[in-house]
Amino acid sequence: MASLIPAVLKRRESALLGKNKTQKEAAKGVFTSSAALLANVLAFALAFLGTGPIYKVSVGPVTNFAVSQYGAAMADITAIIWAVIVALSVFAFARATLATAIMLGALALAARFF
C-alpha cells in the first residue's frame, strides 16, 4: 500500500501537468488566432482605403509603359491587372506590418506585466 500511494500521486501529478500544458497551448492558440484575425481585418480596411489613391497615382505610368512596349490593345487589361496587383500588395504589406506590430505589442505587454 505504501508503494502504491507514490505511484498514484505521480500519475495524478503528470495528468495535472499535462492538462495545464494543453490549457496553455489552447490559450496561446486562441491569442494567435485572435491576433491574426485582428491583423486581417485591419489590413482589409487599410487595403480598402489605400488601394484607390495608390492606384490613381500609379496607373498612368504603368499603362503608358505597357502601351509603349506591347501596343494600345494592352492598355485596358494592364489597368485591370494593375488594380489587382496594387490591392493585393497593399493588403499583404499591411497584413505583415500589423501582424508583426500586434505580436511585438503583446510581447512588450507580457514583458512589462509578467
GROMACS elastic network, one bead per residue, 0.5 to 0.9 nm:
[ bonds ]
;  ai    aj funct       b0    kb
    1     5     6  0.65835   500
    2     5     6  0.56518   500
    2     6     6  0.74408   500
    3     6     6  0.59582   500
    3     7     6  0.67946   500
    4     7     6  0.52711   500
    4     8     6  0.62663   500
    4     9     6  0.86980   500
    5     8     6  0.51778   500
    5     9     6  0.61210   500
    5    10     6  0.84996   500
    6     9     6  0.50086   500
    6    10     6  0.59234   500
    6    11     6  0.85529   500
    7    10     6  0.50651   500
    7    11     6  0.62342   500
    7    12     6  0.85804   500
    8    11     6  0.51646   500
    8    12     6  0.61238   500
    8    13     6  0.85376   500
    9    12     6  0.50082   500
    9    13     6  0.59797   500
    9    14     6  0.85500   500
   10    13     6  0.50545   500
   10    14     6  0.61816   500
   10    15     6  0.85327   500
   11    14     6  0.52045   500
   11    15     6  0.61052   500
   11    16     6  0.86280   500
   12    15     6  0.50227   500
   12    16     6  0.61675   500
   12    17     6  0.86042   500
   13    16     6  0.51161   500
   13    17     6  0.61344   500
   13    18     6  0.84928   500
   14    17     6  0.50641   500
   14    18     6  0.60104   500
   14    19     6  0.84944   500
   15    18     6  0.50830   500
   15    19     6  0.61289   500
   15    20     6  0.86816   500
   16    19     6  0.50063   500
   16    20     6  0.61900   500
   16    21     6  0.85099   500
   17    20     6  0.51333   500
   17    21     6  0.60762   500
   17    22     6  0.86865   500
   18    21     6  0.50216   500
   18    22     6  0.63011   500
   18    23     6  0.86513   500
   19    22     6  0.52649   500
   19    23     6  0.62546   500
   19    24     6  0.87148   500
   20    24     6  0.61744   500
   20    25     6  0.85776   500
   21    24     6  0.51418   500
   21    25     6  0.62333   500
   21    26     6  0.85617   500
   22    26     6  0.59563   500
   22    27     6  0.84940   500
   23    27     6  0.60793   500
   23    28     6  0.84695   500
   24    27     6  0.50927   500
   24    28     6  0.60798   500
   24    29     6  0.84991   500
   25    28     6  0.50023   500
   25    29     6  0.60579   500
   25    30     6  0.86259   500
   26    30     6  0.62070   500
   26    31     6  0.86491   500
   27    30     6  0.51025   500
   27    31     6  0.62104   500
   27    32     6  0.85455   500
   28    31     6  0.51516   500
   28    32     6  0.60500   500
   28    33     6  0.85510   500
   29    32     6  0.50851   500
   29    33     6  0.60464   500
   29    34     6  0.83986   500
   30    33     6  0.52526   500
   30    34     6  0.59821   500
   30    35     6  0.84817   500
   31    34     6  0.50769   500
   31    35     6  0.60085   500
   31    36     6  0.85031   500
   32    35     6  0.51278   500
   32    36     6  0.61307   500
   32    37     6  0.85818   500
   32   103     6  0.86054   500
   33    36     6  0.50230   500
   33    37     6  0.60951   500
   33    38     6  0.85790   500
   34    37     6  0.50368   500
   34    38     6  0.61262   500
   34    39     6  0.85376   500
   35    38     6  0.50864   500
   35    39     6  0.61024   500
   35    40     6  0.85635   500
   35    99     6  0.70713   500
   35   102     6  0.67179   500
   35   103     6  0.75301   500
   36    39     6  0.50445   500
   36    40     6  0.61047   500
   36    41     6  0.86538   500
   36    95     6  0.87503   500
   36    99     6  0.65513   500
   36   102     6  0.88105   500
   37    40     6  0.50561   500
   37    41     6  0.61753   500
   37    42     6  0.85808   500
   38    41     6  0.52343   500
   38    42     6  0.61289   500
   38    43     6  0.83715   500
   38    98     6  0.85821   500
   38    99     6  0.82883   500
   38   102     6  0.86708   500
   39    42     6  0.52889   500
   39    43     6  0.58744   500
   39    44     6  0.84671   500
   39    94     6  0.81775   500
   39    95     6  0.57406   500
   39    96     6  0.81701   500
   39    97     6  0.85981   500
   39    98     6  0.54414   500
   39    99     6  0.53332   500
   39   100     6  0.89630   500
   39   102     6  0.76200   500
   40    43     6  0.50462   500
   40    44     6  0.60465   500
   40    45     6  0.86288   500
   40    91     6  0.84958   500
   40    94     6  0.86530   500
   40    95     6  0.60400   500
   40    98     6  0.83957   500
   40    99     6  0.82641   500
   41    44     6  0.51402   500
   41    45     6  0.63313   500
   41    46     6  0.87256   500
   41    95     6  0.87996   500
   42    45     6  0.50503   500
   42    46     6  0.61807   500
   42    47     6  0.85145   500
   42    94     6  0.79583   500
   42    95     6  0.77238   500
   42    98     6  0.76987   500
   43    46     6  0.50246   500
   43    47     6  0.59699   500
   43    48     6  0.84496   500
   43    90     6  0.81023   500
   43    91     6  0.54882   500
   43    92     6  0.76663   500
   43    93     6  0.82029   500
   43    96     6  0.86250   500
   43    97     6  0.88279   500
   43    98     6  0.72186   500
   44    47     6  0.50066   500
   44    48     6  0.60574   500
   44    49     6  0.86099   500
   44    90     6  0.89129   500
   44    91     6  0.61421   500
   44    94     6  0.82013   500
   44    95     6  0.81192   500
   45    48     6  0.50547   500
   45    49     6  0.62347   500
   45    50     6  0.84473   500
   45    91     6  0.86834   500
   46    49     6  0.50884   500
   46    50     6  0.56890   500
   46    51     6  0.80778   500
   46    90     6  0.76099   500
   46    91     6  0.71399   500
   46    94     6  0.68972   500
   47    50     6  0.50826   500
   47    51     6  0.54831   500
   47    52     6  0.86743   500
   47    86     6  0.89116   500
   47    87     6  0.61663   500
   47    88     6  0.78828   500
   47    89     6  0.85100   500
   47    90     6  0.53583   500
   47    92     6  0.86982   500
   47    94     6  0.74238   500
   48    51     6  0.58900   500
   48    52     6  0.75486   500
   48    87     6  0.78664   500
   48    90     6  0.88715   500
   48    91     6  0.84652   500
   49    52     6  0.67441   500
   49    53     6  0.79345   500
   50    53     6  0.58397   500
   50    54     6  0.63013   500
   50    55     6  0.84979   500
   50    87     6  0.82112   500
   50    90     6  0.70759   500
   51    54     6  0.53504   500
   51    55     6  0.58162   500
   51    56     6  0.84117   500
   51    83     6  0.79129   500
   51    86     6  0.62638   500
   51    87     6  0.53344   500
   51    88     6  0.88219   500
   51    89     6  0.89291   500
   51    90     6  0.66313   500
   51    91     6  0.86868   500
   52    55     6  0.51605   500
   52    56     6  0.60095   500
   52    57     6  0.86805   500
   52    83     6  0.86514   500
   52    86     6  0.88721   500
   52    87     6  0.84911   500
   53    56     6  0.51158   500
   53    57     6  0.63319   500
   53    58     6  0.86897   500
   54    57     6  0.53352   500
   54    58     6  0.61657   500
   54    59     6  0.83844   500
   54    86     6  0.73627   500
   54    90     6  0.88813   500
   55    58     6  0.52096   500
   55    59     6  0.55571   500
   55    60     6  0.88307   500
   55    82     6  0.77330   500
   55    83     6  0.63419   500
   55    86     6  0.64507   500
   55    87     6  0.83297   500
   56    59     6  0.58227   500
   56    60     6  0.76554   500
   57    60     6  0.70308   500
   57    61     6  0.84333   500
   58    61     6  0.59446   500
   58    62     6  0.64503   500
   58    63     6  0.87258   500
   58    82     6  0.88115   500
   59    62     6  0.52209   500
   59    63     6  0.58910   500
   59    64     6  0.83858   500
   59    78     6  0.86763   500
   59    79     6  0.64095   500
   59    82     6  0.69785   500
   59    83     6  0.79581   500
   60    63     6  0.52763   500
   60    64     6  0.60243   500
   60    65     6  0.85465   500
   60    79     6  0.86098   500
   61    64     6  0.50550   500
   61    65     6  0.60905   500
   61    66     6  0.86283   500
   62    65     6  0.51577   500
   62    66     6  0.62703   500
   62    67     6  0.86912   500
   62    78     6  0.77033   500
   62    79     6  0.79123   500
   62    82     6  0.77733   500
   63    66     6  0.50437   500
   63    67     6  0.60921   500
   63    68     6  0.85308   500
   63    74     6  0.80921   500
   63    75     6  0.56038   500
   63    76     6  0.81311   500
   63    78     6  0.60976   500
   63    79     6  0.63092   500
   63    82     6  0.85640   500
   64    67     6  0.51356   500
   64    68     6  0.61112   500
   64    69     6  0.85869   500
   64    75     6  0.77236   500
   65    68     6  0.51660   500
   65    69     6  0.61646   500
   65    70     6  0.84101   500
   66    69     6  0.51763   500
   66    70     6  0.56359   500
   66    71     6  0.70636   500
   66    72     6  0.80843   500
   66    74     6  0.65341   500
   66    75     6  0.66636   500
   66    78     6  0.69160   500
   67    70     6  0.53443   500
   67    73     6  0.74931   500
   67    74     6  0.61619   500
   67    75     6  0.59080   500
   67    78     6  0.88029   500
   68    71     6  0.59870   500
   68    72     6  0.77715   500
   70    73     6  0.77475   500
   70    74     6  0.64465   500
   70    75     6  0.88927   500
   71    74     6  0.59803   500
   71    75     6  0.77369   500
   72    75     6  0.55983   500
   72    76     6  0.85298   500
   73    76     6  0.71838   500
   73    77     6  0.80599   500
   74    77     6  0.54964   500
   74    78     6  0.58357   500
   74    79     6  0.85665   500
   75    78     6  0.52066   500
   75    79     6  0.62672   500
   75    80     6  0.88716   500
   76    79     6  0.51826   500
   76    80     6  0.64310   500
   76    81     6  0.87263   500
   77    80     6  0.51729   500
   77    81     6  0.61144   500
   77    82     6  0.83862   500
   78    81     6  0.51470   500
   78    82     6  0.58458   500
   78    83     6  0.85038   500
   79    82     6  0.50602   500
   79    83     6  0.62020   500
   79    84     6  0.88658   500
   80    83     6  0.51692   500
   80    84     6  0.65859   500
   80    85     6  0.88005   500
   81    84     6  0.52305   500
   81    85     6  0.62341   500
   81    86     6  0.86711   500
   82    86     6  0.60410   500
   82    87     6  0.85191   500
   83    86     6  0.52253   500
   83    87     6  0.61692   500
   83    88     6  0.86413   500
   84    87     6  0.51864   500
   84    88     6  0.61218   500
   84    89     6  0.84124   500
   85    88     6  0.53030   500
   85    89     6  0.59409   500
   85    90     6  0.85262   500
   86    89     6  0.50927   500
   86    90     6  0.60527   500
   86    91     6  0.85016   500
   87    90     6  0.53129   500
   87    91     6  0.61806   500
   87    92     6  0.86075   500
   88    91     6  0.50895   500
   88    92     6  0.59886   500
   88    93     6  0.84875   500
   89    92     6  0.51367   500
   89    93     6  0.60284   500
   89    94     6  0.83899   500
   90    93     6  0.52850   500
   90    94     6  0.59980   500
   90    95     6  0.84074   500
   91    94     6  0.51739   500
   91    95     6  0.59021   500
   91    96     6  0.85405   500
   92    95     6  0.50444   500
   92    96     6  0.61065   500
   92    97     6  0.84994   500
   93    96     6  0.52801   500
   93    97     6  0.61072   500
   93    98     6  0.84935   500
   94    97     6  0.51383   500
   94    98     6  0.59001   500
   94    99     6  0.83396   500
   95    98     6  0.52515   500
   95    99     6  0.58965   500
   95   100     6  0.84245   500
   96    99     6  0.52961   500
   96   100     6  0.61657   500
   96   101     6  0.85754   500
   97   100     6  0.53031   500
   97   101     6  0.61335   500
   97   102     6  0.86361   500
   98   102     6  0.59709   500
   98   103     6  0.85003   500
   99   102     6  0.52212   500
   99   103     6  0.62193   500
   99   104     6  0.85741   500
  100   103     6  0.52787   500
  100   104     6  0.60835   500
  100   105     6  0.84507   500
  101   104     6  0.51309   500
  101   105     6  0.59246   500
  101   106     6  0.84978   500
  102   105     6  0.50580   500
  102   106     6  0.61394   500
  102   107     6  0.86162   500
  103   106     6  0.50764   500
  103   107     6  0.61811   500
  103   108     6  0.85901   500
  104   107     6  0.50215   500
  104   108     6  0.60872   500
  104   109     6  0.85884   500
  105   108     6  0.50463   500
  105   109     6  0.61904   500
  105   110     6  0.85416   500
  106   109     6  0.51089   500
  106   110     6  0.60563   500
  106   111     6  0.85096   500
  107   111     6  0.59965   500
  107   112     6  0.84909   500
  108   111     6  0.51119   500
  108   112     6  0.61495   500
  108   113     6  0.86737   500
  109   112     6  0.50967   500
  109   113     6  0.60998   500
  109   114     6  0.81467   500
  110   113     6  0.53492   500
  110   114     6  0.54434   500
  111   114     6  0.55938   500
